[in-house]
């Protein structure tokens, strides 16, 4: 996971020639909106003169926003990791495309944006609220079509902001706001079923069972941690201080500093069924109260479920949220 996410941040971008063709037009949304639309982002602003007929989604799961609003992008980036055998996309994304009767073009941008493939999709708009490309790449994308870039920091956005940013580019800002409110309501209703979660703190972490000399903690600006806060769980002060000082979305902590997690009631960690036993038997990490108590949620880092709760989207939340909250509620009952 570490190598995967770091490689995403350190992508080697390539420049390819751009061309266009006449691919099949995308289904129209029911909302006409008001045009032109101006969207602010990290590189300035983008103006979209009229309702886009052909939407292309690049980088991290931005197609889910469009699909949740009834718009099927004609092309999308392949998921960067975590696909199961035979999958071309996440199951919730596949179901949404099937419902809309569209089979998208899928291109691989794991080694850099495929500008030629993006141009070949002949987009009217490119949505990329959750992304990490450079200003130079943004300028190249903008030569292909108006591009909705991330708001501020690469790879740092909440699912709410992703919906709001991408929906603006579709001319569906009001619908995006309504979608956020609906999903937040679903989350609140589910959390209310688990009294043990009230007043608890939680930290999303990554431990390597084969090398427990250090571990990662994820901070407030990152989707893993911010999603836990959507469930009413707080981030311990010491962890917040550490990650707020970091220039990336996580901080590395040595096992000798494991006490930084002492105030965490619940830990969410990547791994398999054996990882908790390894940590409990570790002379340093085993002293962390959440690990000693077993108030831990373990996510198989190669599963769709882990992906959904690591980087939640407009479609993955209703697909997996209830099961995630149940696991958190069970972990909360073990807090001593």
PEBELMO-V38882 format. One record per residue. N is the residue number from 1. RES is the residue in three letters. BURIAL is # if it has 16 or more other C-alpha atoms within 10 Angstrom, else .. D_CENTER is the distance of its C-alpha to the mean C-alpha in whole Angstrom. Layout:
n: (N | N)
res: (RES | RES)
burial: (BURIAL | BURIAL)
d_center: (D_CENTER | D_CENTER)
//
This chain:
n: (1 | 2 | 3 | 4 | 5 | 6 | 7 | 8 | 9 | 10 | 11 | 12 | 13 | 14 | 15 | 16 | 17 | 18 | 19 | 20 | 21 | 22 | 23 | 24 | 25 | 26 | 27 | 28 | 29 | 30 | 31 | 32 | 33 | 34 | 35 | 36 | 37 | 38 | 39 | 40 | 41 | 42 | 43 | 44 | 45 | 46 | 47 | 48 | 49 | 50 | 51 | 52 | 53 | 54 | 55 | 56 | 57 | 58 | 59 | 60 | 61 | 62 | 63 | 64 | 65 | 66 | 67 | 68 | 69 | 70 | 71 | 72 | 73 | 74 | 75 | 76 | 77 | 78 | 79 | 80 | 81 | 82 | 83 | 84 | 85 | 86 | 87 | 88 | 89 | 90 | 91 | 92 | 93 | 94 | 95 | 96 | 97 | 98 | 99 | 100 | 101 | 102 | 103 | 104 | 105 | 106 | 107 | 108 | 109 | 110 | 111 | 112 | 113 | 114 | 115 | 116 | 117 | 118 | 119 | 120 | 121 | 122 | 123 | 124 | 125 | 126 | 127 | 128 | 129 | 130 | 131 | 132 | 133 | 134 | 135 | 136 | 137 | 138 | 139 | 140 | 141 | 142 | 143 | 144 | 145 | 146 | 147 | 148 | 149 | 150 | 151 | 152 | 153 | 154 | 155 | 156 | 157 | 158 | 159 | 160 | 161 | 162 | 163 | 164 | 165 | 166 | 167 | 168 | 169 | 170 | 171 | 172 | 173 | 174 | 175 | 176 | 177 | 178 | 179 | 180 | 181 | 182 | 183 | 184 | 185 | 186 | 187 | 188 | 189 | 190 | 191 | 192 | 193 | 194 | 195 | 196 | 197 | 198 | 199 | 200 | 201 | 202 | 203 | 204 | 205 | 206 | 207 | 208 | 209 | 210 | 211 | 212 | 213 | 214 | 215 | 216 | 217 | 218 | 219 | 220 | 221 | 222 | 223 | 224 | 225 | 226 | 227 | 228 | 229 | 230 | 231 | 232 | 233 | 234 | 235 | 236 | 237 | 238 | 239 | 240 | 241 | 242 | 243 | 244 | 245 | 246 | 247 | 248 | 249 | 250 | 251 | 252 | 253 | 254 | 255 | 256 | 257 | 258 | 259 | 260 | 261 | 262 | 263 | 264 | 265 | 266 | 267 | 268 | 269 | 270 | 271 | 272 | 273 | 274 | 275 | 276 | 277 | 278 | 279 | 280 | 281 | 282 | 283 | 284 | 285 | 286 | 287 | 288 | 289 | 290 | 291 | 292 | 293 | 294 | 295 | 296 | 297 | 298 | 299 | 300 | 301 | 302 | 303 | 304 | 305 | 306 | 307 | 308 | 309 | 310 | 311 | 312 | 313 | 314 | 315 | 316 | 317 | 318 | 319 | 320 | 321 | 322 | 323 | 324 | 325 | 326 | 327 | 328 | 329 | 330 | 331 | 332 | 333 | 334 | 335 | 336)
res: (UNK | UNK | UNK | UNK | UNK | UNK | UNK | UNK | UNK | UNK | UNK | UNK | UNK | UNK | UNK | UNK | UNK | UNK | UNK | UNK | UNK | UNK | UNK | UNK | UNK | UNK | UNK | UNK | UNK | UNK | UNK | UNK | UNK | UNK | UNK | UNK | UNK | UNK | UNK | UNK | UNK | UNK | UNK | UNK | UNK | UNK | UNK | UNK | UNK | UNK | UNK | UNK | UNK | UNK | UNK | UNK | UNK | UNK | UNK | UNK | UNK | UNK | UNK | UNK | UNK | UNK | UNK | UNK | UNK | UNK | UNK | UNK | UNK | UNK | UNK | UNK | UNK | UNK | UNK | UNK | UNK | UNK | UNK | UNK | UNK | UNK | UNK | UNK | UNK | UNK | UNK | UNK | UNK | UNK | UNK | UNK | UNK | UNK | UNK | UNK | UNK | UNK | UNK | UNK | UNK | UNK | UNK | UNK | UNK | UNK | UNK | UNK | UNK | UNK | UNK | UNK | UNK | UNK | UNK | UNK | UNK | UNK | UNK | UNK | UNK | UNK | UNK | UNK | UNK | UNK | UNK | UNK | UNK | UNK | UNK | UNK | UNK | UNK | UNK | UNK | UNK | UNK | UNK | UNK | UNK | UNK | UNK | UNK | UNK | UNK | UNK | UNK | UNK | UNK | UNK | UNK | UNK | UNK | UNK | UNK | UNK | UNK | UNK | UNK | UNK | UNK | UNK | UNK | UNK | UNK | UNK | UNK | UNK | UNK | UNK | UNK | UNK | UNK | UNK | UNK | UNK | UNK | UNK | UNK | UNK | UNK | UNK | UNK | UNK | UNK | UNK | UNK | UNK | UNK | UNK | UNK | UNK | UNK | UNK | UNK | UNK | UNK | UNK | UNK | UNK | UNK | UNK | UNK | UNK | UNK | UNK | UNK | UNK | UNK | UNK | UNK | UNK | UNK | UNK | UNK | UNK | UNK | UNK | UNK | UNK | UNK | UNK | UNK | UNK | UNK | UNK | UNK | UNK | UNK | UNK | UNK | UNK | UNK | UNK | UNK | UNK | UNK | UNK | UNK | UNK | UNK | UNK | UNK | UNK | UNK | UNK | UNK | UNK | UNK | UNK | UNK | UNK | UNK | UNK | UNK | UNK | UNK | UNK | UNK | UNK | UNK | UNK | UNK | UNK | UNK | UNK | UNK | UNK | UNK | UNK | UNK | UNK | UNK | UNK | UNK | UNK | UNK | UNK | UNK | UNK | UNK | UNK | UNK | UNK | UNK | UNK | UNK | UNK | UNK | UNK | UNK | UNK | UNK | UNK | UNK | UNK | UNK | UNK | UNK | UNK | UNK | UNK | UNK | UNK | UNK | UNK | UNK | UNK | UNK | UNK | UNK | UNK | UNK | UNK | UNK | UNK | UNK | UNK | UNK | UNK | UNK | UNK | UNK | UNK | UNK | UNK | UNK | UNK | UNK | UNK | UNK)
burial: (. | . | . | . | . | . | . | # | . | . | # | . | # | . | . | . | . | # | . | . | . | . | . | . | . | # | # | . | # | . | . | . | # | . | . | . | # | . | # | # | # | # | # | . | . | # | # | # | . | # | # | # | # | # | # | # | # | # | # | # | # | # | # | # | # | # | # | # | # | # | # | # | # | # | # | # | # | # | # | # | . | # | # | . | . | . | . | . | # | # | # | # | # | # | . | # | # | . | . | . | . | # | . | # | # | # | # | # | # | # | . | # | # | # | # | . | # | # | # | # | # | # | # | # | # | # | # | # | # | # | # | # | # | . | . | . | # | # | . | # | # | . | . | # | # | # | # | # | # | # | # | . | . | # | # | # | # | # | # | # | # | # | # | # | # | # | # | # | # | # | # | # | # | . | # | # | # | . | # | # | . | . | # | # | . | . | # | . | . | # | # | . | . | # | . | # | # | . | . | # | # | # | # | # | # | # | # | # | # | . | . | . | # | # | # | # | # | # | # | # | # | # | # | # | # | # | # | # | # | . | # | # | # | # | # | # | . | . | # | # | . | # | # | # | . | . | . | # | # | # | # | . | # | . | # | . | . | # | . | # | # | . | # | # | # | # | # | # | # | # | # | . | . | . | # | # | . | . | # | # | . | . | . | # | # | # | # | # | # | # | # | # | # | # | # | # | # | # | # | # | # | # | . | # | # | # | # | # | # | # | # | # | # | # | # | # | # | # | . | # | # | # | . | # | # | # | # | # | # | # | # | # | # | # | # | .)
d_center: (14 | 15 | 17 | 14 | 12 | 15 | 16 | 13 | 14 | 17 | 17 | 21 | 21 | 24 | 26 | 27 | 30 | 28 | 30 | 30 | 31 | 31 | 29 | 29 | 28 | 25 | 25 | 26 | 24 | 27 | 26 | 28 | 27 | 29 | 29 | 29 | 25 | 24 | 21 | 20 | 18 | 18 | 21 | 23 | 23 | 23 | 25 | 25 | 29 | 28 | 26 | 24 | 25 | 23 | 20 | 18 | 14 | 13 | 10 | 7 | 7 | 9 | 12 | 11 | 11 | 15 | 15 | 15 | 18 | 20 | 19 | 19 | 18 | 21 | 19 | 15 | 14 | 14 | 11 | 11 | 12 | 13 | 15 | 18 | 21 | 22 | 18 | 18 | 14 | 13 | 15 | 14 | 14 | 17 | 19 | 18 | 19 | 22 | 23 | 23 | 25 | 23 | 23 | 20 | 21 | 19 | 19 | 18 | 17 | 16 | 19 | 19 | 18 | 21 | 23 | 25 | 23 | 21 | 25 | 26 | 24 | 26 | 23 | 24 | 21 | 18 | 14 | 12 | 10 | 7 | 10 | 12 | 16 | 19 | 21 | 23 | 21 | 20 | 24 | 24 | 22 | 24 | 27 | 25 | 24 | 23 | 19 | 17 | 15 | 13 | 14 | 15 | 14 | 12 | 8 | 9 | 8 | 7 | 7 | 10 | 11 | 9 | 11 | 14 | 14 | 13 | 16 | 18 | 19 | 19 | 22 | 21 | 20 | 22 | 20 | 17 | 18 | 20 | 16 | 15 | 18 | 18 | 15 | 16 | 19 | 18 | 17 | 20 | 22 | 21 | 20 | 24 | 25 | 25 | 27 | 26 | 23 | 25 | 25 | 23 | 21 | 18 | 17 | 14 | 16 | 16 | 20 | 22 | 25 | 27 | 27 | 26 | 28 | 24 | 21 | 18 | 16 | 13 | 14 | 13 | 12 | 9 | 6 | 8 | 11 | 10 | 10 | 13 | 15 | 14 | 16 | 19 | 18 | 19 | 19 | 22 | 24 | 24 | 21 | 20 | 23 | 22 | 18 | 19 | 22 | 19 | 18 | 15 | 12 | 14 | 18 | 21 | 23 | 26 | 28 | 31 | 28 | 27 | 28 | 26 | 24 | 27 | 26 | 23 | 24 | 21 | 19 | 16 | 16 | 16 | 19 | 21 | 24 | 26 | 24 | 25 | 29 | 28 | 27 | 30 | 32 | 31 | 34 | 31 | 28 | 30 | 31 | 28 | 29 | 25 | 26 | 30 | 29 | 27 | 24 | 21 | 19 | 18 | 15 | 16 | 14 | 15 | 14 | 12 | 12 | 11 | 8 | 8 | 8 | 6 | 3 | 5 | 6 | 10 | 11 | 10 | 11 | 14 | 14 | 14 | 14 | 17 | 18 | 15 | 17 | 20 | 20 | 19 | 22 | 24 | 23 | 24 | 28 | 28 | 28 | 31)
//
